[in-house]
Amino acid sequence: MLEHGGRLARAAAAYGIPREAWLDLSTGVSPHSWPVPPVPTEAWHRLPEDEDDLLDAARAYYGCEHLLPVAGTQAAIQALPRLRLRSRVGVLSPGYAEHAYAWREAGHDVTLLPMHELLARADEFDVTVFISPNNPTSERVPVGATLGATALGENTTRPAVLCHDRSRPRSLLQEQRWVIVDEAFGDTWPALFLQPREGLILLRSVGKFFGLAGARAGFVAAWPALLDALQERLGPWSLSGPTRYAVTRALRDTTWQATMRDRLRGESASLATTLATAGLLPTGGTDLFQYCLHPAAARLHHALAQRGILVRLFTDPAALRFGLPPDAAGLARLAQALTEISP
Amino acid sequence: MLEHGGRLARAAAAYGIPREAWLDLSTGVSPHSWPVPPVPTEAWHRLPEDEDDLLDAARAYYGCEHLLPVAGTQAAIQALPRLRLRSRVGVLSPGYAEHAYAWREAGHDVTLLPMHELLARADEFDVTVFISPNNPTSERVPVGATLGATALGENTTRPAVLCHDRSRPRSLLQEQRWVIVDEAFGDTWPALFLQPREGLILLRSVGKFFGLAGARAGFVAAWPALLDALQERLGPWSLSGPTRYAVTRALRDTTWQATMRDRLRGESASLATTLATAGLLPTGGTDLFQYCLHPAAARLHHALAQRGILVRLFTDPAALRFGLPPDAAGLARLAQALTEISP
């Protein structure tokens, strides 16, 4: 399995610093969780049922009709490659690494490309995978005509190699070109969320903006036949009852959402200022993290960890990703540590 | 997808009876949930980490070392068929239908057999799937020599057809015969739990005995290489943070477990007596449900539903499964309804 942020227990052991003493900036998850009320016993007790309000709440929140709840975008990332026969897949790089990993694991031919090349060479692929805004670089897919042309070209004529899964949906879906856009970090600018259509698959995360990464919840927006095939693949009860309960209410809490969007924008701007002041001018950023290319990223990562500050290290290219500190004290602690380690 | 019990919202709509007025006996989930304490914010907020106490709690509870937590036995049922190339698979029938469904969906050659035939003809299969005690018939796999001979014969020499997933574990695991035993309803007799060994895969459910079906949690007990391949297949963060929190504590609560075993035995015996008294002598039963073969099962199911009592209907063979009523009033209500519909 791939390495991820959020491995606080491991860092605590490696650096001999107790867990509660860390400032964990290693994920892009908001430090401010939506406040989950007490979970009713029934949500723990009963098998989860689709006939609750989760789907309608998501339709209202995302402003689109065709959605499938999934156990985090990770579940969709793993399942989508298994709905297609062997395909040529272009994946944004650098970017959230689980995409390329999942397509390769499922036996597809994966090419990693930076944004401009992936857009320019989209015709060469049966499937193109974008992340927008990208994690960790923060690049966005240019909306409009370019993506449209990329997305919905004519059918591929390359002969298909029939593989393991012989169910009907797979062969039907095989006829199409897919464009996948992972919008897991898009919630602070909902007006920029894309609208699904035939051939266009959008991934949405509940964990990041709502600060509910532990809930394991996300949504796929796509055309109905794709969602049917994906649901069949994922099987029944893929979200827990407590998660359905919490996420339904978080998606309906528009007051909290509006306040939090403003707050996160302000806090991310403060983080960027702090980094820039310390000589680490961010190369990119979203409202949930800042990204800094730096040749000595590994040294800085280690030096921060020695001071109980966990950030995410990337090696190709060498870079650091800083999540938002939970409060002003956390930001000040980061600023102080940065002055000590002189980036 | 297959039909299941627990579809109370659907029954409420179909029969025009409000949800809260139903006596839901349609699942084998215990009516008595382990009482989950308030979930700490961190469990919702952070990405779940493997380094909590969940695995050690499960090792203590199940009395075996090699375990993998999964998002319900359903997750394992769906994933195991995708770890093998096309195989000859013998599956217990009648039995929990998701097993045969999952093996077929993954492209394997599935043969459905009753217990004695599956045991007798085990040599014909690369994989045999048992459920013990069986849901819904309650039959148990005879432990000891028979299962041993079934499980661990020499390697199959039939040529393998290389299929979709080209990862390494798949081909390695392909060399083995597998015996899968789904022990989801085994918790009230823990001394009868089998011990995993090479070739023997055991499925354990947290939802039934602990009354936590909404948590979506279970365990696979098997040899390390199988668990590694399964974990790789299921990917990171397959259990939510709140579920890891709750299940860890439920597995450690040995006092509650001992009390509940006695209580469920008593309540299931009372249910059997009630059914027998009404002319529905159970054909089989566990401590969590009773099973009644009956030629007029469909009529009885409908007549009970008209009275706001939901039970599980099986059609091949025609049968009803009754879960435990939550209290004496529920049992009395069932008894009264049965006198009205004269089975």
Interface residues (C-beta under 8 A of the other chain):
Chain A: M1 L2 H4 G5 G6 R7 L8 A9 R10 A13 T27 V29 S33 P35 V36 P38 V39 T41 E42 A43 W44 H45 R46 L47 P48 E49 E51 D52 A71 G72 Q74 A75 Q78 R82 R86 E98 E105 A106 G107 C163 H164 D165 R166 S167 G207 G211 L212 A213 G214 A215 R216 Q231 E232 G235 P236 W237 S238 L239 S240 G241 P242 T243 A246
Chain B: M1 L2 H4 G5 G6 R7 L8 A9 R10 A13 T27 V29 S33 P35 V36 P38 V39 T41 E42 A43 W44 H45 R46 L47 P48 E49 E51 D52 A71 G72 Q74 A75 Q78 R82 L85 R86 E98 E105 A106 G107 C163 H164 D165 R166 S167 G207 G211 L212 A213 G214 A215 R216 Q231 E232 G235 P236 W237 S238 L239 S240 G241 P242 T243 A246
